[in-house]
Amino acid sequence: MARVLEMRFNNAAGRLVTIKVPDVLDSFSGADASQLMDNILARNIFTSTGGDLVAKDSARIVVTDVTELEFS
């Protein structure tokens, strides 16, 4: 199963921006996500077409299970 962290921010234009981090650890917590998002905002390392990221909106971990199918 693939685990992807999705962090959603508001940008200067008021739109949502999603940053995805693949292969997040099983032990990654909400507190870890909040701290990471605070660091991203404080360092201003990402920008978007709507300007700088200005606030945290939400975070979630998406788990995907892929099953290959055989056919003839």
PDB file of N, CA, C, O and CB in Angstrom:
ATOM      1  N   MET A   1       0.831  -1.187   0.000  1.00  0.00           N
ATOM      2  CA  MET A   1       0.000   0.000   0.000  1.00  0.00           C
ATOM      3  C   MET A   1       0.874   1.248   0.000  1.00  0.00           C
ATOM      4  O   MET A   1       1.862   1.340   0.729  1.00  0.00           O
ATOM      5  CB  MET A   1      -0.945  -0.001   1.210  1.00  0.00           C
ATOM      6  N   ALA A   2       0.495   2.177  -0.814  1.00  0.00           N
ATOM      7  CA  ALA A   2       1.214   3.445  -0.887  1.00  0.00           C
ATOM      8  C   ALA A   2       0.562   4.441   0.066  1.00  0.00           C
ATOM      9  O   ALA A   2      -0.663   4.544   0.140  1.00  0.00           O
ATOM     10  CB  ALA A   2       1.228   3.998  -2.343  1.00  0.00           C
ATOM     11  N   ARG A   3       1.406   5.172   0.793  1.00  0.00           N
ATOM     12  CA  ARG A   3       0.919   6.200   1.723  1.00  0.00           C
ATOM     13  C   ARG A   3       1.459   7.549   1.260  1.00  0.00           C
ATOM     14  O   ARG A   3       2.667   7.731   1.111  1.00  0.00           O
ATOM     15  CB  ARG A   3       1.359   5.894   3.208  1.00  0.00           C
ATOM     16  N   VAL A   4       0.550   8.485   1.038  1.00  0.00           N
ATOM     17  CA  VAL A   4       0.928   9.817   0.563  1.00  0.00           C
ATOM     18  C   VAL A   4       0.365  10.860   1.522  1.00  0.00           C
ATOM     19  O   VAL A   4      -0.830  10.874   1.814  1.00  0.00           O
ATOM     20  CB  VAL A   4       0.415  10.066  -0.891  1.00  0.00           C
ATOM     21  N   LEU A   5       1.241  11.728   2.003  1.00  0.00           N
ATOM     22  CA  LEU A   5       0.813  12.857   2.825  1.00  0.00           C
ATOM     23  C   LEU A   5       0.366  13.975   1.900  1.00  0.00           C
ATOM     24  O   LEU A   5       1.110  14.380   1.007  1.00  0.00           O
ATOM     25  CB  LEU A   5       1.957  13.339   3.777  1.00  0.00           C
ATOM     26  N   GLU A   6      -0.844  14.477   2.107  1.00  0.00           N
ATOM     27  CA  GLU A   6      -1.350  15.627   1.362  1.00  0.00           C
ATOM     28  C   GLU A   6      -1.538  16.784   2.334  1.00  0.00           C
ATOM     29  O   GLU A   6      -2.326  16.697   3.276  1.00  0.00           O
ATOM     30  CB  GLU A   6      -2.691  15.286   0.629  1.00  0.00           C
ATOM     31  N   MET A   7      -0.802  17.868   2.096  1.00  0.00           N
ATOM     32  CA  MET A   7      -0.900  19.070   2.922  1.00  0.00           C
ATOM     33  C   MET A   7      -1.561  20.155   2.090  1.00  0.00           C
ATOM     34  O   MET A   7      -1.135  20.439   0.971  1.00  0.00           O
ATOM     35  CB  MET A   7       0.508  19.532   3.440  1.00  0.00           C
ATOM     36  N   ARG A   8      -2.597  20.753   2.639  1.00  0.00           N
ATOM     37  CA  ARG A   8      -3.334  21.799   1.921  1.00  0.00           C
ATOM     38  C   ARG A   8      -3.110  23.140   2.609  1.00  0.00           C
ATOM     39  O   ARG A   8      -3.242  23.275   3.825  1.00  0.00           O
ATOM     40  CB  ARG A   8      -4.852  21.466   1.854  1.00  0.00           C
ATOM     41  N   PHE A   9      -2.766  24.126   1.781  1.00  0.00           N
ATOM     42  CA  PHE A   9      -2.489  25.479   2.251  1.00  0.00           C
ATOM     43  C   PHE A   9      -3.382  26.464   1.512  1.00  0.00           C
ATOM     44  O   PHE A   9      -3.857  26.182   0.411  1.00  0.00           O
ATOM     45  CB  PHE A   9      -0.997  25.841   2.054  1.00  0.00           C
ATOM     46  N   ASN A  10      -3.605  27.612   2.122  1.00  0.00           N
ATOM     47  CA  ASN A  10      -4.218  28.748   1.431  1.00  0.00           C
ATOM     48  C   ASN A  10      -3.088  29.619   0.901  1.00  0.00           C
ATOM     49  O   ASN A  10      -2.083  29.824   1.581  1.00  0.00           O
ATOM     50  CB  ASN A  10      -5.177  29.567   2.385  1.00  0.00           C
ATOM     51  N   ASN A  11      -3.255  30.132  -0.320  1.00  0.00           N
ATOM     52  CA  ASN A  11      -2.237  31.029  -0.852  1.00  0.00           C
ATOM     53  C   ASN A  11      -2.710  32.476  -0.758  1.00  0.00           C
ATOM     54  O   ASN A  11      -3.807  32.751  -0.273  1.00  0.00           O
ATOM     55  CB  ASN A  11      -1.901  30.664  -2.309  1.00  0.00           C
ATOM     56  N   ALA A  12      -1.875  33.392  -1.224  1.00  0.00           N
ATOM     57  CA  ALA A  12      -2.177  34.821  -1.101  1.00  0.00           C
ATOM     58  C   ALA A  12      -3.450  35.213  -1.847  1.00  0.00           C
ATOM     59  O   ALA A  12      -4.090  36.205  -1.499  1.00  0.00           O
ATOM     60  CB  ALA A  12      -1.010  35.644  -1.619  1.00  0.00           C
ATOM     61  N   ALA A  13      -3.822  34.441  -2.872  1.00  0.00           N
ATOM     62  CA  ALA A  13      -5.035  34.734  -3.638  1.00  0.00           C
ATOM     63  C   ALA A  13      -6.272  34.086  -3.023  1.00  0.00           C
ATOM     64  O   ALA A  13      -7.374  34.221  -3.555  1.00  0.00           O
ATOM     65  CB  ALA A  13      -4.872  34.264  -5.075  1.00  0.00           C
ATOM     66  N   GLY A  14      -6.095  33.384  -1.905  1.00  0.00           N
ATOM     67  CA  GLY A  14      -7.226  32.755  -1.238  1.00  0.00           C
ATOM     68  C   GLY A  14      -7.603  31.392  -1.788  1.00  0.00           C
ATOM     69  O   GLY A  14      -8.645  30.848  -1.423  1.00  0.00           O
ATOM     70  N   ARG A  15      -6.774  30.831  -2.660  1.00  0.00           N
ATOM     71  CA  ARG A  15      -7.045  29.514  -3.235  1.00  0.00           C
ATOM     72  C   ARG A  15      -6.287  28.431  -2.484  1.00  0.00           C
ATOM     73  O   ARG A  15      -5.296  28.700  -1.805  1.00  0.00           O
ATOM     74  CB  ARG A  15      -6.671  29.487  -4.720  1.00  0.00           C
ATOM     75  N   LEU A  16      -6.770  27.198  -2.620  1.00  0.00           N
ATOM     76  CA  LEU A  16      -6.121  26.058  -1.976  1.00  0.00           C
ATOM     77  C   LEU A  16      -4.994  25.517  -2.846  1.00  0.00           C
ATOM     78  O   LEU A  16      -5.118  25.420  -4.067  1.00  0.00           O
ATOM     79  CB  LEU A  16      -7.141  24.952  -1.684  1.00  0.00           C
ATOM     80  N   VAL A  17      -3.889  25.167  -2.187  1.00  0.00           N
ATOM     81  CA  VAL A  17      -2.731  24.562  -2.842  1.00  0.00           C
ATOM     82  C   VAL A  17      -2.420  23.279  -2.086  1.00  0.00           C
ATOM     83  O   VAL A  17      -2.344  23.287  -0.857  1.00  0.00           O
ATOM     84  CB  VAL A  17      -1.484  25.542  -2.867  1.00  0.00           C
ATOM     85  N   THR A  18      -2.240  22.174  -2.811  1.00  0.00           N
ATOM     86  CA  THR A  18      -1.929  20.893  -2.186  1.00  0.00           C
ATOM     87  C   THR A  18      -0.495  20.500  -2.503  1.00  0.00           C
ATOM     88  O   THR A  18      -0.072  20.532  -3.659  1.00  0.00           O
ATOM     89  CB  THR A  18      -2.907  19.798  -2.657  1.00  0.00           C
ATOM     90  N   ILE A  19       0.244  20.130  -1.472  1.00  0.00           N
ATOM     91  CA  ILE A  19       1.595  19.594  -1.620  1.00  0.00           C
ATOM     92  C   ILE A  19       1.540  18.146  -1.171  1.00  0.00           C
ATOM     93  O   ILE A  19       1.051  17.844  -0.082  1.00  0.00           O
ATOM     94  CB  ILE A  19       2.656  20.421  -0.791  1.00  0.00           C
ATOM     95  N   LYS A  20       2.048  17.240  -2.021  1.00  0.00           N
ATOM     96  CA  LYS A  20       2.010  15.809  -1.727  1.00  0.00           C
ATOM     97  C   LYS A  20       3.416  15.289  -1.456  1.00  0.00           C
ATOM     98  O   LYS A  20       4.367  15.628  -2.161  1.00  0.00           O
ATOM     99  CB  LYS A  20       1.364  15.031  -2.891  1.00  0.00           C
ATOM    100  N   VAL A  21       3.531  14.455  -0.416  1.00  0.00           N
ATOM    101  CA  VAL A  21       4.798  13.819  -0.061  1.00  0.00           C
ATOM    102  C   VAL A  21       4.570  12.311  -0.084  1.00  0.00           C
ATOM    103  O   VAL A  21       3.801  11.796   0.727  1.00  0.00           O
ATOM    104  CB  VAL A  21       5.321  14.303   1.351  1.00  0.00           C
ATOM    105  N   PRO A  22       5.228  11.590  -1.004  1.00  0.00           N
ATOM    106  CA  PRO A  22       5.005  10.145  -1.095  1.00  0.00           C
ATOM    107  C   PRO A  22       5.747   9.375  -0.006  1.00  0.00           C
ATOM    108  O   PRO A  22       6.685   9.885   0.608  1.00  0.00           O
ATOM    109  CB  PRO A  22       5.436   9.638  -2.459  1.00  0.00           C
ATOM    110  N   ASP A  23       5.311   8.147   0.219  1.00  0.00           N
ATOM    111  CA  ASP A  23       5.988   7.195   1.107  1.00  0.00           C
ATOM    112  C   ASP A  23       6.151   7.706   2.535  1.00  0.00           C
ATOM    113  O   ASP A  23       7.214   7.546   3.136  1.00  0.00           O
ATOM    114  CB  ASP A  23       7.340   6.857   0.548  1.00  0.00           C
ATOM    115  N   VAL A  24       5.114   8.312   3.071  1.00  0.00           N
ATOM    116  CA  VAL A  24       5.165   8.823   4.440  1.00  0.00           C
ATOM    117  C   VAL A  24       5.205   7.638   5.417  1.00  0.00           C
ATOM    118  O   VAL A  24       4.591   6.601   5.168  1.00  0.00           O
ATOM    119  CB  VAL A  24       3.935   9.751   4.737  1.00  0.00           C
ATOM    120  N   LEU A  25       5.918   7.797   6.506  1.00  0.00           N
ATOM    121  CA  LEU A  25       6.065   6.732   7.500  1.00  0.00           C
ATOM    122  C   LEU A  25       4.745   6.418   8.190  1.00  0.00           C
ATOM    123  O   LEU A  25       3.882   7.284   8.328  1.00  0.00           O
ATOM    124  CB  LEU A  25       7.107   7.121   8.537  1.00  0.00           C
ATOM    125  N   ASP A  26       4.601   5.174   8.620  1.00  0.00           N
ATOM    126  CA  ASP A  26       3.404   4.765   9.360  1.00  0.00           C
ATOM    127  C   ASP A  26       3.244   5.553  10.655  1.00  0.00           C
ATOM    128  O   ASP A  26       2.126   5.785  11.114  1.00  0.00           O
ATOM    129  CB  ASP A  26       3.458   3.271   9.668  1.00  0.00           C
ATOM    130  N   SER A  27       4.365   5.964  11.241  1.00  0.00           N
ATOM    131  CA  SER A  27       4.335   6.656  12.531  1.00  0.00           C
ATOM    132  C   SER A  27       4.091   8.165  12.402  1.00  0.00           C
ATOM    133  O   SER A  27       4.024   8.862  13.414  1.00  0.00           O
ATOM    134  CB  SER A  27       5.637   6.420  13.261  1.00  0.00           C
ATOM    135  N   PHE A  28       3.958   8.673  11.186  1.00  0.00           N
ATOM    136  CA  PHE A  28       3.754  10.109  10.968  1.00  0.00           C
ATOM    137  C   PHE A  28       2.409  10.527  11.560  1.00  0.00           C
ATOM    138  O   PHE A  28       1.385   9.904  11.282  1.00  0.00           O
ATOM    139  CB  PHE A  28       3.817  10.458   9.449  1.00  0.00           C
ATOM    140  N   SER A  29       2.415  11.580  12.375  1.00  0.00           N
ATOM    141  CA  SER A  29       1.211  11.970  13.122  1.00  0.00           C
ATOM    142  C   SER A  29       0.702  13.348  12.695  1.00  0.00           C
ATOM    143  O   SER A  29       1.332  14.049  11.904  1.00  0.00           O
ATOM    144  CB  SER A  29       1.500  11.967  14.628  1.00  0.00           C
ATOM    145  N   GLY A  30      -0.440  13.706  13.235  1.00  0.00           N
ATOM    146  CA  GLY A  30      -0.991  15.033  13.001  1.00  0.00           C
ATOM    147  C   GLY A  30      -0.072  16.129  13.507  1.00  0.00           C
ATOM    148  O   GLY A  30       0.057  17.182  12.881  1.00  0.00           O
ATOM    149  N   ALA A  31       0.567  15.878  14.644  1.00  0.00           N
ATOM    150  CA  ALA A  31       1.514  16.856  15.188  1.00  0.00           C
ATOM    151  C   ALA A  31       2.706  17.022  14.252  1.00  0.00           C
ATOM    152  O   ALA A  31       3.197  18.135  14.060  1.00  0.00           O
ATOM    153  CB  ALA A  31       1.995  16.428  16.591  1.00  0.00           C
ATOM    154  N   ASP A  32       3.174  15.912  13.665  1.00  0.00           N
ATOM    155  CA  ASP A  32       4.274  15.983  12.697  1.00  0.00           C
ATOM    156  C   ASP A  32       3.864  16.812  11.481  1.00  0.00           C
ATOM    157  O   ASP A  32       4.635  17.643  11.001  1.00  0.00           O
ATOM    158  CB  ASP A  32       4.702  14.564  12.256  1.00  0.00           C
ATOM    159  N   ALA A  33       2.653  16.582  10.991  1.00  0.00           N
ATOM    160  CA  ALA A  33       2.155  17.323   9.826  1.00  0.00           C
ATOM    161  C   ALA A  33       2.064  18.811  10.137  1.00  0.00           C
ATOM    162  O   ALA A  33       2.463  19.643   9.322  1.00  0.00           O
ATOM    163  CB  ALA A  33       0.775  16.787   9.389  1.00  0.00           C
ATOM    164  N   SER A  34       1.548  19.147  11.302  1.00  0.00           N
ATOM    165  CA  SER A  34       1.413  20.548  11.691  1.00  0.00           C
ATOM    166  C   SER A  34       2.775  21.229  11.760  1.00  0.00           C
ATOM    167  O   SER A  34       2.934  22.354  11.287  1.00  0.00           O
ATOM    168  CB  SER A  34       0.698  20.661  13.039  1.00  0.00           C
ATOM    169  N   GLN A  35       3.755  20.552  12.348  1.00  0.00           N
ATOM    170  CA  GLN A  35       5.102  21.112  12.461  1.00  0.00           C
ATOM    171  C   GLN A  35       5.733  21.286  11.079  1.00  0.00           C
ATOM    172  O   GLN A  35       6.353  22.313  10.803  1.00  0.00           O
ATOM    173  CB  GLN A  35       5.989  20.209  13.344  1.00  0.00           C
ATOM    174  N   LEU A  36       5.578  20.292  10.218  1.00  0.00           N
ATOM    175  CA  LEU A  36       6.117  20.383   8.864  1.00  0.00           C
ATOM    176  C   LEU A  36       5.482  21.548   8.108  1.00  0.00           C
ATOM    177  O   LEU A  36       6.175  22.306   7.428  1.00  0.00           O
ATOM    178  CB  LEU A  36       5.889  19.067   8.104  1.00  0.00           C
ATOM    179  N   MET A  37       4.184  21.683   8.226  1.00  0.00           N
ATOM    180  CA  MET A  37       3.489  22.775   7.541  1.00  0.00           C
ATOM    181  C   MET A  37       3.908  24.133   8.088  1.00  0.00           C
ATOM    182  O   MET A  37       4.054  25.087   7.323  1.00  0.00           O
ATOM    183  CB  MET A  37       1.977  22.606   7.673  1.00  0.00           C
ATOM    184  N   ASP A  38       4.102  24.234   9.398  1.00  0.00           N
ATOM    185  CA  ASP A  38       4.596  25.483   9.993  1.00  0.00           C
ATOM    186  C   ASP A  38       5.968  25.836   9.436  1.00  0.00           C
ATOM    187  O   ASP A  38       6.233  27.000   9.136  1.00  0.00           O
ATOM    188  CB  ASP A  38       4.663  25.366  11.529  1.00  0.00           C
ATOM    189  N   ASN A  39       6.848  24.836   9.294  1.00  0.00           N
ATOM    190  CA  ASN A  39       8.187  25.068   8.746  1.00  0.00           C
ATOM    191  C   ASN A  39       8.121  25.522   7.292  1.00  0.00           C
ATOM    192  O   ASN A  39       8.856  26.423   6.889  1.00  0.00           O
ATOM    193  CB  ASN A  39       9.035  23.801   8.858  1.00  0.00           C
ATOM    194  N   ILE A  40       7.248  24.905   6.509  1.00  0.00           N
ATOM    195  CA  ILE A  40       7.087  25.304   5.108  1.00  0.00           C
ATOM    196  C   ILE A  40       6.648  26.764   5.023  1.00  0.00           C
ATOM    197  O   ILE A  40       7.171  27.523   4.207  1.00  0.00           O
ATOM    198  CB  ILE A  40       6.062  24.392   4.394  1.00  0.00           C
ATOM    199  N   LEU A  41       5.695  27.157   5.859  1.00  0.00           N
ATOM    200  CA  LEU A  41       5.229  28.548   5.854  1.00  0.00           C
ATOM    201  C   LEU A  41       6.310  29.511   6.338  1.00  0.00           C
ATOM    202  O   LEU A  41       6.504  30.574   5.747  1.00  0.00           O
ATOM    203  CB  LEU A  41       3.984  28.689   6.728  1.00  0.00           C
ATOM    204  N   ALA A  42       7.011  29.147   7.403  1.00  0.00           N
ATOM    205  CA  ALA A  42       8.024  30.035   7.980  1.00  0.00           C
ATOM    206  C   ALA A  42       9.191  30.263   7.023  1.00  0.00           C
ATOM    207  O   ALA A  42       9.737  31.364   6.955  1.00  0.00           O
ATOM    208  CB  ALA A  42       8.539  29.459   9.294  1.00  0.00           C
ATOM    209  N   ARG A  43       9.569  29.229   6.291  1.00  0.00           N
ATOM    210  CA  ARG A  43      10.717  29.342   5.376  1.00  0.00           C
ATOM    211  C   ARG A  43      10.317  29.848   3.990  1.00  0.00           C
ATOM    212  O   ARG A  43      11.175  30.193   3.177  1.00  0.00           O
ATOM    213  CB  ARG A  43      11.406  27.991   5.241  1.00  0.00           C
ATOM    214  N   ASN A  44       9.013  29.891   3.730  1.00  0.00           N
ATOM    215  CA  ASN A  44       8.498  30.401   2.458  1.00  0.00           C
ATOM    216  C   ASN A  44       9.192  29.736   1.269  1.00  0.00           C
ATOM    217  O   ASN A  44       9.641  30.411   0.343  1.00  0.00           O
ATOM    218  CB  ASN A  44       8.675  31.922   2.385  1.00  0.00           C
ATOM    219  N   ILE A  45       9.275  28.398   1.307  1.00  0.00           N
ATOM    220  CA  ILE A  45      10.031  27.681   0.281  1.00  0.00           C
ATOM    221  C   ILE A  45       9.205  27.291  -0.940  1.00  0.00           C
ATOM    222  O   ILE A  45       9.772  26.893  -1.957  1.00  0.00           O
ATOM    223  CB  ILE A  45      10.632  26.452   0.874  1.00  0.00           C
ATOM    224  N   PHE A  46       7.892  27.395  -0.865  1.00  0.00           N
ATOM    225  CA  PHE A  46       7.033  27.094  -2.010  1.00  0.00           C
ATOM    226  C   PHE A  46       6.208  28.326  -2.356  1.00  0.00           C
ATOM    227  O   PHE A  46       5.851  29.125  -1.490  1.00  0.00           O
ATOM    228  CB  PHE A  46       6.109  25.880  -1.713  1.00  0.00           C
ATOM    229  N   THR A  47       5.922  28.453  -3.627  1.00  0.00           N
ATOM    230  CA  THR A  47       5.015  29.492  -4.084  1.00  0.00           C
ATOM    231  C   THR A  47       4.023  28.851  -5.042  1.00  0.00           C
ATOM    232  O   THR A  47       4.181  27.686  -5.408  1.00  0.00           O
ATOM    233  CB  THR A  47       5.788  30.671  -4.764  1.00  0.00           C
ATOM    234  N   SER A  48       3.037  29.571  -5.440  1.00  0.00           N
ATOM    235  CA  SER A  48       2.032  29.043  -6.362  1.00  0.00           C
ATOM    236  C   SER A  48       1.644  30.134  -7.344  1.00  0.00           C
ATOM    237  O   SER A  48       2.093  31.274  -7.227  1.00  0.00           O
ATOM    238  CB  SER A  48       0.782  28.519  -5.597  1.00  0.00           C
ATOM    239  N   THR A  49       0.815  29.782  -8.304  1.00  0.00           N
ATOM    240  CA  THR A  49       0.371  30.792  -9.274  1.00  0.00           C
ATOM    241  C   THR A  49      -0.443  31.892  -8.605  1.00  0.00           C
ATOM    242  O   THR A  49      -0.587  32.984  -9.154  1.00  0.00           O
ATOM    243  CB  THR A  49      -0.456  30.139 -10.380  1.00  0.00           C
ATOM    244  N   GLY A  50      -0.978  31.602  -7.414  1.00  0.00           N
ATOM    245  CA  GLY A  50      -1.730  32.599  -6.655  1.00  0.00           C
ATOM    246  C   GLY A  50      -0.890  33.285  -5.596  1.00  0.00           C
ATOM    247  O   GLY A  50      -1.432  33.931  -4.698  1.00  0.00           O
ATOM    248  N   GLY A  51       0.436  33.154  -5.687  1.00  0.00           N
ATOM    249  CA  GLY A  51       1.325  33.805  -4.730  1.00  0.00           C
ATOM    250  C   GLY A  51       1.813  32.861  -3.651  1.00  0.00           C
ATOM    251  O   GLY A  51       1.662  31.643  -3.752  1.00  0.00           O
ATOM    252  N   ASP A  52       2.398  33.435  -2.621  1.00  0.00           N
ATOM    253  CA  ASP A  52       2.971  32.657  -1.524  1.00  0.00           C
ATOM    254  C   ASP A  52       1.900  31.896  -0.751  1.00  0.00           C
ATOM    255  O   ASP A  52       0.728  32.272  -0.744  1.00  0.00           O
ATOM    256  CB  ASP A  52       3.740  33.570  -0.578  1.00  0.00           C
ATOM    257  N   LEU A  53       2.331  30.824  -0.105  1.00  0.00           N
ATOM    258  CA  LEU A  53       1.457  30.102   0.812  1.00  0.00           C
ATOM    259  C   LEU A  53       1.375  30.921   2.090  1.00  0.00           C
ATOM    260  O   LEU A  53       2.399  31.369   2.605  1.00  0.00           O
ATOM    261  CB  LEU A  53       1.980  28.643   1.095  1.00  0.00           C
ATOM    262  N   VAL A  54       0.169  31.122   2.606  1.00  0.00           N
ATOM    263  CA  VAL A  54       0.013  32.031   3.739  1.00  0.00           C
ATOM    264  C   VAL A  54      -0.596  31.389   4.982  1.00  0.00           C
ATOM    265  O   VAL A  54      -0.466  31.936   6.077  1.00  0.00           O
ATOM    266  CB  VAL A  54      -0.829  33.183   3.331  1.00  0.00           C
ATOM    267  N   ALA A  55      -1.265  30.229   4.835  1.00  0.00           N
ATOM    268  CA  ALA A  55      -1.910  29.614   6.003  1.00  0.00           C
ATOM    269  C   ALA A  55      -2.134  28.124   5.766  1.00  0.00           C
ATOM    270  O   ALA A  55      -2.279  27.673   4.630  1.00  0.00           O
ATOM    271  CB  ALA A  55      -3.254  30.312   6.314  1.00  0.00           C
ATOM    272  N   LYS A  56      -2.159  27.371   6.867  1.00  0.00           N
ATOM    273  CA  LYS A  56      -2.479  25.943   6.815  1.00  0.00           C
ATOM    274  C   LYS A  56      -3.989  25.790   6.665  1.00  0.00           C
ATOM    275  O   LYS A  56      -4.762  26.535   7.267  1.00  0.00           O
ATOM    276  CB  LYS A  56      -1.964  25.197   8.095  1.00  0.00           C
ATOM    277  N   ASP A  57      -4.396  24.822   5.861  1.00  0.00           N
ATOM    278  CA  ASP A  57      -5.813  24.491   5.745  1.00  0.00           C
ATOM    279  C   ASP A  57      -6.085  23.124   6.368  1.00  0.00           C
ATOM    280  O   ASP A  57      -6.898  23.012   7.286  1.00  0.00           O
ATOM    281  CB  ASP A  57      -6.259  24.510   4.264  1.00  0.00           C
ATOM    282  N   SER A  58      -5.411  22.085   5.876  1.00  0.00           N
ATOM    283  CA  SER A  58      -5.648  20.734   6.385  1.00  0.00           C
ATOM    284  C   SER A  58      -4.525  19.812   5.934  1.00  0.00           C
ATOM    285  O   SER A  58      -3.692  20.173   5.103  1.00  0.00           O
ATOM    286  CB  SER A  58      -7.019  20.196   5.906  1.00  0.00           C
ATOM    287  N   ALA A  59      -4.526  18.612   6.504  1.00  0.00           N
ATOM    288  CA  ALA A  59      -3.568  17.581   6.099  1.00  0.00           C
ATOM    289  C   ALA A  59      -4.240  16.229   6.244  1.00  0.00           C
ATOM    290  O   ALA A  59      -5.102  16.027   7.100  1.00  0.00           O
ATOM    291  CB  ALA A  59      -2.254  17.649   6.949  1.00  0.00           C
ATOM    292  N   ARG A  60      -3.822  15.308   5.384  1.00  0.00           N
ATOM    293  CA  ARG A  60      -4.348  13.947   5.468  1.00  0.00           C
ATOM    294  C   ARG A  60      -3.346  12.989   4.848  1.00  0.00           C
ATOM    295  O   ARG A  60      -2.487  13.380   4.057  1.00  0.00           O
ATOM    296  CB  ARG A  60      -5.728  13.834   4.764  1.00  0.00           C
ATOM    297  N   ILE A  61      -3.478  11.724   5.225  1.00  0.00           N
ATOM    298  CA  ILE A  61      -2.683  10.666   4.618  1.00  0.00           C
ATOM    299  C   ILE A  61      -3.629   9.828   3.773  1.00  0.00           C
ATOM    300  O   ILE A  61      -4.647   9.333   4.258  1.00  0.00           O
ATOM    301  CB  ILE A  61      -1.945   9.793   5.702  1.00  0.00           C
ATOM    302  N   VAL A  62      -3.280   9.678   2.512  1.00  0.00           N
ATOM    303  CA  VAL A  62      -4.078   8.889   1.581  1.00  0.00           C
ATOM    304  C   VAL A  62      -3.367   7.559   1.364  1.00  0.00           C
ATOM    305  O   VAL A  62      -2.199   7.523   0.977  1.00  0.00           O
ATOM    306  CB  VAL A  62      -4.295   9.646   0.223  1.00  0.00           C
ATOM    307  N   VAL A  63      -4.084   6.469   1.616  1.00  0.00           N
ATOM    308  CA  VAL A  63      -3.528   5.125   1.452  1.00  0.00           C
ATOM    309  C   VAL A  63      -4.166   4.505   0.222  1.00  0.00           C
ATOM    310  O   VAL A  63      -5.390   4.442   0.104  1.00  0.00           O
ATOM    311  CB  VAL A  63      -3.772   4.237   2.724  1.00  0.00           C
ATOM    312  N   THR A  64      -3.314   4.043  -0.702  1.00  0.00           N
ATOM    313  CA  THR A  64      -3.792   3.447  -1.939  1.00  0.00           C
ATOM    314  C   THR A  64      -3.332   1.999  -2.014  1.00  0.00           C
ATOM    315  O   THR A  64      -2.153   1.700  -1.825  1.00  0.00           O
ATOM    316  CB  THR A  64      -3.296   4.243  -3.165  1.00  0.00           C
ATOM    317  N   ASP A  65      -4.261   1.118  -2.287  1.00  0.00           N
ATOM    318  CA  ASP A  65      -3.963  -0.301  -2.454  1.00  0.00           C
ATOM    319  C   ASP A  65      -4.240  -0.653  -3.911  1.00  0.00           C
ATOM    320  O   ASP A  65      -5.375  -0.543  -4.374  1.00  0.00           O
ATOM    321  CB  ASP A  65      -4.815  -1.197  -1.471  1.00  0.00           C
ATOM    322  N   VAL A  66      -3.209  -1.074  -4.629  1.00  0.00           N
ATOM    323  CA  VAL A  66      -3.336  -1.379  -6.047  1.00  0.00           C
ATOM    324  C   VAL A  66      -3.308  -2.888  -6.240  1.00  0.00           C
ATOM    325  O   VAL A  66      -2.423  -3.572  -5.725  1.00  0.00           O
ATOM    326  CB  VAL A  66      -2.211  -0.699  -6.866  1.00  0.00           C
ATOM    327  N   THR A  67      -4.267  -3.395  -6.973  1.00  0.00           N
ATOM    328  CA  THR A  67      -4.315  -4.814  -7.311  1.00  0.00           C
ATOM    329  C   THR A  67      -4.229  -4.950  -8.826  1.00  0.00           C
ATOM    330  O   THR A  67      -5.098  -4.477  -9.558  1.00  0.00           O
ATOM    331  CB  THR A  67      -5.616  -5.487  -6.759  1.00  0.00           C
ATOM    332  N   GLU A  68      -3.166  -5.605  -9.279  1.00  0.00           N
ATOM    333  CA  GLU A  68      -3.013  -5.844 -10.708  1.00  0.00           C
ATOM    334  C   GLU A  68      -3.975  -6.943 -11.129  1.00  0.00           C
ATOM    335  O   GLU A  68      -4.119  -7.950 -10.436  1.00  0.00           O
ATOM    336  CB  GLU A  68      -1.551  -6.224 -11.058  1.00  0.00           C
ATOM    337  N   LEU A  69      -4.619  -6.753 -12.245  1.00  0.00           N
ATOM    338  CA  LEU A  69      -5.565  -7.731 -12.763  1.00  0.00           C
ATOM    339  C   LEU A  69      -4.982  -8.417 -13.993  1.00  0.00           C
ATOM    340  O   LEU A  69      -4.359  -7.781 -14.842  1.00  0.00           O
ATOM    341  CB  LEU A  69      -6.911  -7.062 -13.103  1.00  0.00           C
ATOM    342  N   GLU A  70      -5.195  -9.710 -14.069  1.00  0.00           N
ATOM    343  CA  GLU A  70      -4.758 -10.461 -15.240  1.00  0.00           C
ATOM    344  C   GLU A  70      -5.936 -10.623 -16.179  1.00  0.00           C
ATOM    345  O   GLU A  70      -7.077 -10.771 -15.743  1.00  0.00           O
ATOM    346  CB  GLU A  70      -4.173 -11.842 -14.840  1.00  0.00           C
ATOM    347  N   PHE A  71      -5.654 -10.594 -17.453  1.00  0.00           N
ATOM    348  CA  PHE A  71      -6.704 -10.817 -18.435  1.00  0.00           C
ATOM    349  C   PHE A  71      -6.110 -11.564 -19.622  1.00  0.00           C
ATOM    350  O   PHE A  71      -4.894 -11.608 -19.804  1.00  0.00           O
ATOM    351  CB  PHE A  71      -7.348  -9.475 -18.884  1.00  0.00           C
ATOM    352  N   SER A  72      -6.979 -12.142 -20.412  1.00  0.00           N
ATOM    353  CA  SER A  72      -6.497 -12.916 -21.563  1.00  0.00           C
ATOM    354  C   SER A  72      -6.928 -12.299 -22.872  1.00  0.00           C
ATOM    355  O   SER A  72      -6.607 -12.824 -23.938  1.00  0.00           O
ATOM    356  CB  SER A  72      -6.995 -14.346 -21.488  1.00  0.00           C
TER     357      SER A  72
END
